[in-house]
Amino acid sequence: MPRRFVNEITDGETIEETFVLADKQLRANRNGDTYLLADLRDKTGSLHGLLWNITEESVAHINAGDYVKIRGKAQLYNGNLQVILTRVEAVNETSIDLQDFQQGSSQDIDTMFARLRDFLQSLTDSQLRDLMQAFLDDEELVDHLRNVPAGVKAHHAYLGGLLEHIVTLMEGAERIVGLYPRVNRDLLLAGVFLHDLGKIRELAYDGTFVYTDEGQLIGHLIIGIELLNEKVQQLAALGTTVDEEKILRLKHMIASHHGSYEFGSPKLPMTPEAILLHHLDNIDAKVNEFITMIESDPNRQSHWTPFNPRMDRKLYKGSSLGE
């Protein structure tokens, strides 16, 4: 029997299928009874599963990151599709097809990486070009870059998502930089490459996407600056130096690209390149998040997505324009 994916499930359907248990929470209802709230995922999306009247011991055999076979009935609740579970069992990874659970970029990884390499090798500043080449020559770093998502749940939260995000920003930067003669193209493109690079150590992506201990305790902004320092030191050991002013400006772009203290940047953007990077980053992240939310909504009967608390809104799907 063909697999039933999240985006194919409909209201009232009885489900018996395997998913990734992305998150496991034990909660209490109004009567104080314990229930399981499970975040169930496959490559097409996620939905909540609820198992009523349990004990902590009865679900001790399953943990976040496990593959689980569930049985239950799908229902719409406040516009969200969820599954009322009657059974949850852990399954061995060897018995499943991992490709059913690992959502990847819709764009070709080799093509995107070639485009990234072309951008970085087009820099006219020889110091910045040599610095970027040092990253491209790091095989372990490149392997992570080609695979790591850009987020756990938000924008570009799929394999290859970080590479897609960086290349999209580079394409946008290349188109807009000519409108602002004061903006240094080489510095902007180098900053685009570096701004989220710390996510290669912030995120783990084996099966389900989670934050590493380093990611939780330090975060990708600081990790990104550490990666930059490492490459600058490696080049210096080989007799190649990069002006301190350029390094300082790149570090500032990494540190300030979230745009505000509220969103985790320790500094506000203070250079033309930094403010442009911030807004390009925000545009791509938000547009990707909107599109993903619309396309992954399993409720095809409504013109609207469910309300998203993090976005503080629901999104209008309507009917596709031009059809």
C-alpha positions as CSV (number, residue, x, y, z in Angstrom):
1,M,0.0,0.0,0.0
2,P,1.4,3.4,-0.9
3,R,2.5,5.6,2.0
4,R,0.1,8.3,3.2
5,F,1.9,11.6,3.6
6,V,0.9,14.5,5.9
7,N,-0.2,16.7,3.0
8,E,-2.6,13.9,1.8
9,I,-4.4,13.3,5.0
10,T,-8.0,14.5,5.2
11,D,-10.5,15.2,8.0
12,G,-12.1,12.1,9.4
13,E,-9.6,9.7,7.9
14,T,-8.3,6.8,9.8
15,I,-4.5,6.8,9.8
16,E,-2.0,4.0,10.3
17,E,1.4,5.3,9.2
18,T,5.0,6.0,10.2
19,F,6.3,9.4,11.0
20,V,9.2,11.1,12.7
21,L,8.5,12.1,16.2
22,A,10.0,15.5,16.0
23,D,8.8,16.6,19.5
24,K,7.3,14.8,22.4
25,Q,5.5,16.7,25.2
26,L,3.5,15.5,28.2
27,R,0.8,17.9,29.2
28,A,-2.1,18.0,31.6
29,N,-5.7,18.7,30.6
30,R,-8.2,20.7,32.6
31,N,-8.9,17.7,34.8
32,G,-5.3,17.1,35.5
33,D,-5.1,14.0,33.4
34,T,-1.8,13.5,31.4
35,Y,-1.8,13.3,27.6
36,L,0.8,13.1,24.9
37,L,1.3,16.0,22.4
38,A,3.3,14.6,19.5
39,D,4.8,16.6,16.6
40,L,4.6,14.1,13.7
41,R,6.5,14.8,10.5
42,D,7.4,13.5,7.1
43,K,8.9,15.2,4.1
44,T,5.6,17.0,3.2
45,G,4.8,18.6,6.5
46,S,3.8,18.1,10.1
47,L,0.7,17.7,12.3
48,H,0.0,17.2,15.9
49,G,-1.0,13.9,17.4
50,L,-2.7,13.6,20.8
51,L,-2.9,10.5,22.9
52,W,-5.2,10.9,25.9
53,N,-5.1,9.4,29.4
54,I,-1.5,8.2,29.6
55,T,1.2,7.9,32.2
56,E,4.8,9.0,31.7
57,E,5.8,5.3,31.9
58,S,3.4,4.3,29.1
59,V,5.2,6.5,26.6
60,A,8.7,6.1,27.9
61,H,9.6,3.9,25.0
62,I,9.4,6.7,22.5
63,N,11.5,9.8,22.3
64,A,11.9,12.9,20.1
65,G,13.8,11.9,17.0
66,D,12.4,8.4,16.9
67,Y,10.5,7.0,14.0
68,V,7.0,5.9,15.2
69,K,4.1,4.0,13.7
70,I,0.8,5.5,14.8
71,R,-2.8,4.7,14.5
72,G,-5.5,7.3,14.9
73,K,-8.2,9.4,13.3
74,A,-7.6,12.8,11.7
75,Q,-9.8,15.7,12.7
76,L,-9.9,19.4,12.1
77,Y,-9.7,21.5,15.3
78,N,-9.8,25.3,15.0
79,G,-8.7,25.0,11.4
80,N,-5.7,22.7,12.2
81,L,-5.6,19.1,11.2
82,Q,-4.6,16.8,14.0
83,V,-4.7,13.1,14.8
84,I,-6.4,11.6,17.9
85,L,-4.1,8.7,18.5
86,T,-5.0,5.2,19.8
87,R,-1.5,3.7,19.4
88,V,2.1,4.9,19.1
89,E,5.0,2.4,18.6
90,A,8.7,3.0,17.9
91,V,10.0,1.4,14.7
92,N,13.5,0.5,13.6
93,E,15.1,2.9,11.2
94,T,16.1,0.0,9.0
95,S,12.5,-0.8,8.2
96,I,11.7,2.6,6.6
97,D,12.6,4.6,3.6
98,L,14.5,7.7,4.9
99,Q,13.6,9.6,1.8
100,D,10.0,9.7,3.0
101,F,11.0,11.8,5.9
102,Q,13.9,14.1,4.7
103,Q,12.4,17.1,2.9
104,G,15.0,18.7,0.7
105,S,15.3,21.8,-1.4
106,S,13.4,21.8,-4.7
107,Q,16.5,23.2,-6.3
108,D,19.4,21.1,-7.5
109,I,22.2,21.2,-4.9
110,D,25.1,21.0,-7.4
111,T,23.6,23.9,-9.5
112,M,23.2,26.1,-6.4
113,F,26.7,25.4,-5.1
114,A,28.2,26.1,-8.6
115,R,26.3,29.5,-8.5
116,L,27.6,30.2,-5.0
117,R,31.2,29.4,-6.1
118,D,30.8,31.7,-9.2
119,F,29.7,34.6,-7.0
120,L,32.5,34.2,-4.6
121,Q,35.2,33.8,-7.2
122,S,33.9,36.9,-9.0
123,L,35.0,39.2,-6.1
124,T,37.4,41.8,-7.4
125,D,39.0,42.3,-4.0
126,S,41.8,39.8,-3.9
127,Q,41.9,39.6,-0.1
128,L,38.2,38.9,0.2
129,R,38.3,36.4,-2.7
130,D,41.2,34.5,-1.1
131,L,39.3,34.5,2.2
132,M,36.1,33.1,0.5
133,Q,38.2,30.5,-1.3
134,A,39.5,29.3,2.0
135,F,36.0,28.4,3.0
136,L,35.3,26.8,-0.4
137,D,38.4,24.6,0.0
138,D,37.2,23.3,3.4
139,E,35.6,20.0,2.3
140,E,34.0,19.3,5.7
141,L,32.5,22.7,5.9
142,V,31.2,22.5,2.3
143,D,29.6,19.1,2.9
144,H,27.6,20.6,5.8
145,L,26.8,23.7,3.8
146,R,25.3,21.6,1.0
147,N,23.0,19.7,3.4
148,V,22.2,21.7,6.5
149,P,18.7,23.4,6.8
150,A,18.5,27.1,7.5
151,G,16.1,26.5,10.4
152,V,14.4,23.9,12.5
153,K,10.8,25.1,11.9
154,A,10.9,28.5,10.3
155,H,12.4,29.5,6.9
156,H,14.2,27.0,4.6
157,A,13.7,24.2,7.2
158,Y,14.7,21.4,4.8
159,L,17.9,19.8,3.6
160,G,19.9,22.2,1.5
161,G,17.9,25.1,2.9
162,L,20.9,27.1,4.0
163,L,22.6,26.9,0.7
164,E,19.3,27.9,-1.1
165,H,18.9,30.8,1.3
166,I,22.4,32.1,0.8
167,V,22.3,31.8,-3.0
168,T,18.9,33.5,-3.2
169,L,20.3,36.4,-1.1
170,M,23.3,36.6,-3.5
171,E,21.1,36.8,-6.5
172,G,19.1,39.6,-4.8
173,A,22.2,41.4,-3.7
174,E,23.6,41.3,-7.3
175,R,20.5,42.8,-8.7
176,I,20.1,45.6,-6.1
177,V,23.7,46.6,-5.4
178,G,24.0,48.7,-8.6
179,L,21.3,51.0,-7.3
180,Y,23.5,52.0,-4.4
181,P,27.0,53.1,-5.6
182,R,28.1,53.6,-1.9
183,V,27.6,49.9,-1.2
184,N,30.7,47.7,-1.6
185,R,29.6,44.7,-3.8
186,D,32.4,42.4,-2.7
187,L,31.8,43.1,1.0
188,L,28.1,42.6,0.6
189,L,28.4,39.2,-1.2
190,A,31.0,38.0,1.4
191,G,28.7,39.1,4.2
192,V,25.8,37.3,2.6
193,F,27.9,34.1,2.4
194,L,29.0,34.4,6.1
195,H,25.9,35.7,7.8
196,D,24.2,32.3,8.6
197,L,27.3,30.1,8.1
198,G,27.4,29.3,11.8
199,K,24.3,27.2,11.3
200,I,26.5,24.4,10.0
201,R,27.4,23.9,13.7
202,E,24.2,25.3,15.3
203,L,21.9,22.7,13.7
204,A,21.9,18.9,13.5
205,Y,20.0,17.3,10.7
206,D,20.2,13.5,11.0
207,G,16.5,12.4,10.7
208,T,14.9,15.3,12.5
209,F,16.2,18.9,12.7
210,V,17.4,20.0,16.2
211,Y,19.7,22.5,17.8
212,T,23.1,21.2,18.9
213,D,24.4,22.0,22.4
214,E,26.7,24.6,20.8
215,G,23.8,26.0,18.9
216,Q,21.7,26.3,22.0
217,L,24.4,27.8,24.2
218,I,26.2,30.1,21.7
219,G,24.1,30.4,18.5
220,H,25.0,30.9,14.9
221,L,26.0,34.5,15.1
222,I,28.9,33.8,17.4
223,I,29.7,30.6,15.7
224,G,29.9,32.4,12.4
225,I,32.4,34.9,13.8
226,E,34.4,32.0,15.1
227,L,34.5,30.4,11.7
228,L,35.6,33.7,10.2
229,N,38.4,34.0,12.8
230,E,39.6,30.5,12.0
231,K,39.9,31.1,8.3
232,V,41.7,34.4,8.8
233,Q,44.2,32.7,11.1
234,Q,44.7,29.9,8.6
235,L,45.4,32.4,5.8
236,A,47.8,34.3,8.1
237,A,49.7,31.1,8.8
238,L,50.2,30.8,5.0
239,G,51.4,34.3,4.7
240,T,48.1,35.8,3.3
241,T,46.6,38.7,5.3
242,V,43.2,40.4,5.2
243,D,42.9,44.0,6.2
244,E,41.5,44.4,9.7
245,E,39.0,46.9,8.5
246,K,37.5,44.3,6.1
247,I,37.4,41.6,8.8
248,L,35.7,44.1,11.3
249,R,33.1,45.0,8.7
250,L,32.3,41.3,8.0
251,K,32.1,40.5,11.7
252,H,29.7,43.4,12.1
253,M,27.5,42.1,9.3
254,I,27.3,38.7,10.9
255,A,26.5,40.2,14.4
256,S,23.9,42.7,13.2
257,H,22.1,40.8,10.4
258,H,19.0,40.0,12.6
259,G,18.5,43.8,12.6
260,S,17.5,44.5,16.2
261,Y,18.2,43.6,19.8
262,E,14.7,42.1,20.0
263,F,15.6,39.4,17.4
264,G,19.0,38.5,18.9
265,S,21.5,40.8,17.3
266,P,24.0,42.3,19.8
267,K,24.4,45.3,17.5
268,L,22.2,47.2,15.1
269,P,23.3,47.5,11.5
270,M,25.7,50.4,11.2
271,T,27.0,50.2,7.7
272,P,25.3,50.3,4.3
273,E,26.2,46.7,3.6
274,A,24.9,45.6,7.0
275,I,21.5,47.2,6.6
276,L,21.1,45.9,3.1
277,L,22.1,42.4,4.2
278,H,19.5,42.5,7.0
279,H,16.6,43.5,4.8
280,L,17.6,41.0,2.0
281,D,17.8,38.3,4.7
282,N,14.4,39.2,6.2
283,I,12.7,39.4,2.8
284,D,13.9,35.9,1.7
285,A,13.1,34.3,5.1
286,K,9.6,35.8,5.3
287,V,8.6,35.0,1.7
288,N,9.9,31.4,2.0
289,E,8.0,31.0,5.2
290,F,4.8,32.3,3.7
291,I,5.1,30.0,0.7
292,T,6.0,26.9,2.8
293,M,3.1,27.5,5.1
294,I,0.6,27.8,2.2
295,E,1.9,24.8,0.3
296,S,2.1,22.5,3.3
297,D,-1.3,23.2,4.7
298,P,-3.2,19.9,4.5
299,N,-6.6,21.6,4.7
300,R,-7.4,22.0,1.0
301,Q,-11.0,22.9,1.6
302,S,-10.2,26.3,3.0
303,H,-8.9,29.4,1.3
304,W,-7.0,30.2,4.5
305,T,-4.3,28.6,6.5
306,P,-4.7,28.1,10.2
307,F,-3.7,31.0,12.4
308,N,0.1,30.9,13.0
309,P,0.9,32.3,16.5
310,R,4.5,33.0,15.6
311,M,3.5,35.0,12.5
312,D,0.5,36.4,14.4
313,R,-1.8,35.8,11.4
314,K,-3.3,33.3,9.0
315,L,-2.5,33.4,5.3
316,Y,-4.8,33.7,2.3
317,K,-4.4,30.8,-0.1
318,G,-7.4,31.5,-2.4
319,S,-7.1,29.9,-5.8
320,S,-3.8,30.1,-7.8
321,L,-3.6,33.1,-10.0
322,G,-3.6,32.4,-13.7
323,E,-5.3,29.1,-13.4
